[in-house]
Amino acid sequence: MGVSSHPKRCEPVSTVAICIATFRRPIGLERLLGSVAELSVPEGVDVSVIVCDNDPDRSAFEHLTAEPPALPFTFQVVHQPDRGVASVRNSLVGAAVESGADGIAFIDDDEEVPVAWLANLVEIQHETGVAIVSGPVASVFEVDPPDWLSQLGYFDPIDRSEAELATFANSNNVLMHTSVLGGDCSPFDTRLNLTGGEDTHFFRRCIVAGHKIRWTEQSMPLEYVPESKMTLAWMRQREYRRGTTRSFVLRDVDDSWARRGKRLVGAVAEFGRAASDGVKSILVRDPTRRRSLRARAGNQAAYGAGMIAGLFGANYSEYDVTHGK
């Protein structure tokens, strides 16, 4: 799992493979492919679409082979029987590189892309010469969320300055130059197959190797949030997993006692914020605000606990369960 260690201004991408990992989400995949069909194509850039089915029963593979989607781009569907997000992304990378692509754009099967999504990513890469362009997603709730969840803002897009280089990238909205791979077509760590965080791990390695990530909030994809994610239990498990992932990446990529100490301080700070919100929840009268504060306190405590547990090798298999249609 190598990453190129010769950072420089990347050449403009000219052949982009849109890579989609899918696992038993036929409705979401159909919706996504429908939006991909409407994408505007950057001038001088060839585009292809690759779908990798991670279902052992080959449900998407069989369907898309029999009835390929109506796309204005070259289309390919592959199958990866080994369960896990890292394995399926590695299959996509391998297929993209084999096709001759010098750019890989990842998008997930629970999303929908606006017309200018790809053109925006490519334009930024061409203008800046960075290796990676990433951004947030905007959430669409499949059912009306409860008032306390709306007030919590948990599913709001990540907000950060586009003028700054990013310290992370998300595989649900990213374009990367294949030069970062250093010839390795299996860059995602399969130890993270069921836990998730394989993208955090990979892109952190890219940063350590000296590659730059540009952030953009333009042309955000829409991510559909199912009712099963609108629960306190799911959010706390998610935050715990995020915490363990951050500490796994620290231990595996750029470990030091100083960084471990800083991580412990950060975890304690999360506990402090959780305690503060817990006290506020006792004092407020509005029941919606009270529940929102308690939810935020629980999330903060779970995140802090995950950061500490991750320093000792703990993890959580978030992808044992698939959400959405």
C-alpha positions as CSV (number, residue, x, y, z in Angstrom):
1,M,0.0,0.0,0.0
2,G,2.3,2.7,-1.3
3,V,1.9,6.4,-1.9
4,S,4.1,8.4,-4.2
5,S,6.7,10.3,-2.1
6,H,7.6,12.8,-4.8
7,P,5.1,15.6,-4.4
8,K,5.0,18.2,-7.1
9,R,2.5,20.1,-9.2
10,C,0.5,17.4,-10.9
11,E,-0.3,17.5,-14.6
12,P,-3.9,18.3,-15.4
13,V,-6.0,15.2,-15.5
14,S,-7.3,14.3,-18.9
15,T,-9.0,10.9,-18.4
16,V,-11.2,10.6,-15.4
17,A,-12.8,7.4,-14.1
18,I,-15.9,8.0,-11.9
19,C,-15.7,5.1,-9.5
20,I,-18.7,3.8,-7.5
21,A,-18.7,1.2,-4.8
22,T,-22.0,-0.5,-4.2
23,F,-23.5,-3.1,-1.9
24,R,-27.2,-4.0,-2.0
25,R,-28.5,-0.5,-2.7
26,P,-30.2,-0.9,-6.0
27,I,-32.5,2.2,-5.6
28,G,-29.6,4.4,-4.5
29,L,-27.4,3.2,-7.3
30,E,-30.0,3.7,-10.0
31,R,-30.6,7.3,-8.7
32,L,-26.8,8.0,-8.7
33,L,-26.3,6.7,-12.2
34,G,-29.2,8.7,-13.4
35,S,-27.5,11.9,-12.1
36,V,-24.1,10.8,-13.5
37,A,-25.7,10.6,-16.9
38,E,-26.5,14.3,-16.8
39,L,-23.0,15.4,-15.8
40,S,-21.4,18.2,-17.8
41,V,-18.1,17.0,-19.2
42,P,-15.0,19.3,-18.8
43,E,-13.6,20.3,-22.2
44,G,-10.7,18.1,-23.3
45,V,-11.4,15.4,-20.6
46,D,-12.5,11.9,-21.3
47,V,-14.8,10.4,-18.8
48,S,-15.7,6.8,-17.9
49,V,-17.8,5.2,-15.2
50,I,-16.8,2.1,-13.2
51,V,-19.1,0.3,-10.7
52,C,-17.8,-2.3,-8.4
53,D,-20.4,-4.6,-6.8
54,N,-19.4,-5.9,-3.3
55,D,-22.4,-8.2,-3.0
56,P,-21.3,-11.9,-2.9
57,D,-24.5,-12.7,-4.7
58,R,-23.5,-10.3,-7.5
59,S,-26.9,-8.6,-7.5
60,A,-25.7,-5.3,-9.0
61,F,-23.2,-7.0,-11.3
62,E,-25.8,-9.3,-12.9
63,H,-28.3,-6.5,-13.3
64,L,-25.9,-3.9,-14.8
65,T,-24.4,-6.5,-17.1
66,A,-27.8,-7.5,-18.4
67,E,-29.1,-3.9,-18.5
68,P,-26.3,-1.4,-18.7
69,P,-27.3,2.1,-17.7
70,A,-27.9,4.7,-20.4
71,L,-24.8,6.8,-20.0
72,P,-22.9,9.1,-22.4
73,F,-19.7,7.6,-21.1
74,T,-17.8,4.4,-21.3
75,F,-19.2,2.0,-18.7
76,Q,-17.7,-1.0,-16.9
77,V,-19.0,-3.1,-14.0
78,V,-16.7,-5.3,-11.9
79,H,-17.3,-7.6,-9.0
80,Q,-15.3,-7.8,-5.7
81,P,-16.5,-10.8,-3.6
82,D,-14.3,-10.0,-0.5
83,R,-16.5,-8.0,1.8
84,G,-15.3,-4.6,2.8
85,V,-14.9,-0.9,1.7
86,A,-11.2,-1.0,1.3
87,S,-11.3,-4.1,-0.9
88,V,-14.0,-2.7,-3.2
89,R,-12.2,0.7,-3.5
90,N,-9.0,-1.2,-4.4
91,S,-10.8,-3.0,-7.2
92,L,-12.0,0.3,-8.5
93,V,-8.6,1.8,-8.5
94,G,-7.2,-1.2,-10.3
95,A,-9.9,-1.1,-13.0
96,A,-9.4,2.7,-13.4
97,V,-5.6,2.5,-13.8
98,E,-6.0,-0.4,-16.2
99,S,-8.3,1.7,-18.3
100,G,-5.6,4.4,-18.6
101,A,-7.3,7.0,-16.3
102,D,-5.0,9.6,-14.8
103,G,-7.8,10.9,-12.5
104,I,-10.1,8.9,-10.2
105,A,-13.3,10.5,-8.9
106,F,-15.0,8.6,-6.0
107,I,-18.7,8.9,-5.3
108,D,-21.0,6.6,-3.1
109,D,-24.1,4.7,-4.0
110,D,-26.3,6.7,-1.5
111,E,-25.6,10.0,-3.2
112,E,-26.7,12.0,-6.2
113,V,-24.4,14.5,-8.0
114,P,-25.3,17.9,-9.5
115,V,-24.6,18.6,-13.1
116,A,-21.4,20.6,-12.4
117,W,-19.9,18.2,-9.8
118,L,-17.2,16.6,-11.9
119,A,-16.5,19.8,-13.9
120,N,-15.9,21.7,-10.7
121,L,-13.4,19.1,-9.3
122,V,-11.5,19.0,-12.6
123,E,-11.4,22.8,-12.9
124,I,-9.9,23.2,-9.5
125,Q,-7.3,20.4,-10.1
126,H,-6.3,22.0,-13.4
127,E,-6.0,25.5,-11.9
128,T,-4.1,24.5,-8.8
129,G,-2.1,21.4,-9.8
130,V,-3.0,19.7,-6.5
131,A,-3.1,15.9,-6.3
132,I,-6.5,15.7,-4.6
133,V,-9.7,17.8,-4.6
134,S,-12.4,17.0,-2.0
135,G,-15.4,18.5,-0.5
136,P,-18.5,18.0,1.7
137,V,-21.9,16.5,0.9
138,A,-25.3,18.0,1.6
139,S,-27.7,15.7,3.4
140,V,-31.2,14.8,2.2
141,F,-33.4,13.0,4.7
142,E,-35.5,10.1,3.4
143,V,-38.1,10.9,6.1
144,D,-38.6,14.1,8.1
145,P,-36.1,14.2,10.9
146,P,-37.2,14.9,14.5
147,D,-36.9,18.5,15.6
148,W,-34.1,17.7,18.1
149,L,-32.0,16.2,15.2
150,S,-32.6,19.2,13.0
151,Q,-31.5,21.5,15.8
152,L,-28.4,19.3,16.4
153,G,-27.1,19.8,12.9
154,Y,-25.2,16.5,12.9
155,F,-25.8,15.9,9.2
156,D,-24.9,19.5,8.1
157,P,-22.1,19.8,5.5
158,I,-18.6,20.3,6.8
159,D,-17.8,24.0,6.7
160,R,-14.3,25.1,6.1
161,S,-12.4,27.8,4.2
162,E,-11.8,27.0,0.5
163,A,-8.7,29.2,0.7
164,E,-6.9,26.8,3.0
165,L,-5.4,23.4,2.1
166,A,-7.4,20.6,3.6
167,T,-6.0,18.2,6.2
168,F,-8.3,15.3,5.1
169,A,-10.4,14.1,2.2
170,N,-13.6,12.2,1.9
171,S,-14.1,9.3,-0.5
172,N,-17.7,10.3,-1.0
173,N,-16.7,13.4,-2.9
174,V,-13.1,13.4,-4.2
175,L,-11.0,13.6,-7.3
176,M,-7.4,12.3,-7.1
177,H,-4.5,12.2,-9.5
178,T,-3.3,8.6,-10.1
179,S,0.3,9.9,-9.6
180,V,-0.2,9.7,-5.8
181,L,-0.5,5.9,-6.1
182,G,3.2,5.4,-6.8
183,G,2.3,2.5,-9.0
184,D,0.2,0.7,-6.2
185,C,-3.3,-0.2,-7.4
186,S,-4.3,-1.4,-3.9
187,P,-3.8,1.7,-1.8
188,F,-6.6,1.3,0.7
189,D,-5.8,-0.7,3.8
190,T,-7.9,-3.9,4.0
191,R,-7.5,-3.9,7.8
192,L,-10.2,-1.2,7.7
193,N,-12.6,-3.2,5.5
194,L,-15.4,-3.4,8.0
195,T,-14.5,-0.5,10.3
196,G,-14.4,2.2,7.6
197,G,-11.9,5.0,7.8
198,E,-9.9,3.6,4.9
199,D,-10.1,6.9,3.1
200,T,-9.0,8.8,6.2
201,H,-6.0,6.5,6.4
202,F,-5.1,6.7,2.7
203,F,-5.4,10.5,2.4
204,R,-3.4,11.0,5.6
205,R,-0.6,9.0,4.1
206,C,-0.8,11.2,1.0
207,I,-0.5,14.4,3.1
208,V,2.5,12.9,5.0
209,A,4.1,12.1,1.6
210,G,3.7,15.8,0.8
211,H,0.7,15.9,-1.5
212,K,-1.8,18.8,-1.3
213,I,-5.5,18.6,-0.9
214,R,-7.8,21.4,-2.0
215,W,-11.2,21.8,-0.5
216,T,-14.3,22.9,-2.4
217,E,-17.9,23.5,-1.3
218,Q,-19.1,24.1,-4.8
219,S,-21.4,21.6,-6.6
220,M,-21.9,19.4,-3.5
221,P,-23.3,15.9,-4.0
222,L,-26.5,15.1,-2.1
223,E,-26.3,12.2,0.4
224,Y,-29.5,10.5,1.3
225,V,-29.9,9.8,5.0
226,P,-32.2,6.8,5.8
227,E,-34.3,6.7,9.0
228,S,-32.0,4.1,10.5
229,K,-29.3,6.7,10.8
230,M,-31.5,9.2,12.6
231,T,-30.9,7.7,16.0
232,L,-28.8,8.4,19.1
233,A,-27.4,4.9,19.0
234,W,-26.2,5.2,15.4
235,M,-24.6,8.6,15.9
236,R,-22.8,7.5,19.0
237,Q,-21.4,4.4,17.3
238,R,-20.4,6.5,14.4
239,E,-18.6,9.0,16.6
240,Y,-16.9,6.2,18.6
241,R,-15.7,4.7,15.3
242,R,-14.4,8.1,14.1
243,G,-12.4,8.4,17.2
244,T,-10.9,5.0,16.9
245,T,-10.1,5.6,13.3
246,R,-8.3,8.9,14.0
247,S,-6.1,7.1,16.6
248,F,-5.5,4.2,14.3
249,V,-4.2,6.5,11.6
250,L,-2.0,8.3,14.1
251,R,-0.5,5.0,15.3
252,D,0.0,3.6,11.8
253,V,1.0,6.7,9.8
254,D,2.8,9.3,11.9
255,D,3.1,8.0,15.5
256,S,5.0,9.7,18.3
257,W,4.6,10.1,22.0
258,A,4.0,13.8,21.6
259,R,1.1,13.1,19.1
260,R,-0.3,10.5,21.4
261,G,-0.2,13.0,24.3
262,K,-2.0,15.6,22.1
263,R,-4.6,13.0,21.2
264,L,-5.3,12.3,24.9
265,V,-5.6,16.0,25.6
266,G,-8.1,16.2,22.7
267,A,-10.1,13.3,24.1
268,V,-10.2,15.0,27.5
269,A,-11.4,18.2,25.8
270,E,-14.2,16.2,24.2
271,F,-15.3,14.9,27.6
272,G,-15.2,18.5,28.9
273,R,-17.5,19.7,26.1
274,A,-19.8,16.8,26.7
275,A,-20.0,17.6,30.4
276,S,-20.7,21.3,29.6
277,D,-23.6,20.4,27.2
278,G,-24.9,17.8,29.8
279,V,-25.1,20.6,32.4
280,K,-26.8,22.9,29.9
281,S,-29.4,20.3,29.1
282,I,-30.4,20.2,32.7
283,L,-30.9,23.9,32.9
284,V,-32.9,24.5,29.7
285,R,-36.7,24.3,29.7
286,D,-37.4,23.6,26.1
287,P,-37.6,19.8,25.7
288,T,-36.3,19.8,22.0
289,R,-33.3,21.9,23.0
290,R,-32.7,19.6,26.0
291,R,-32.7,16.5,23.9
292,S,-30.4,18.1,21.3
293,L,-27.9,19.1,23.9
294,R,-27.9,15.6,25.4
295,A,-27.4,14.1,22.0
296,R,-24.4,16.4,21.3
297,A,-23.0,15.5,24.7
298,G,-23.3,11.8,24.0
299,N,-21.7,12.2,20.6
300,Q,-18.8,14.2,22.1
301,A,-18.2,11.6,24.8
302,A,-18.3,8.8,22.3
303,Y,-15.8,10.5,20.1
304,G,-13.4,11.1,23.0
305,A,-13.8,7.5,24.2
306,G,-13.0,6.3,20.7
307,M,-9.9,8.4,20.4
308,I,-8.6,6.9,23.7
309,A,-9.7,3.4,22.9
310,G,-8.1,3.6,19.4
311,L,-4.7,4.4,21.0
312,F,-4.9,0.9,22.5
313,G,-6.0,-0.8,19.3
314,A,-9.8,-0.9,19.7
315,N,-12.1,-0.5,16.7
316,Y,-15.7,-0.8,15.7
317,S,-17.0,-2.6,12.6
318,E,-19.4,0.1,11.3
319,Y,-19.9,-1.6,7.9
320,D,-21.3,-4.8,9.3
321,V,-24.7,-3.2,8.7
322,T,-25.8,-1.6,5.4
323,H,-28.2,1.4,5.7
324,G,-30.4,2.7,2.9
325,K,-32.1,1.2,-0.1
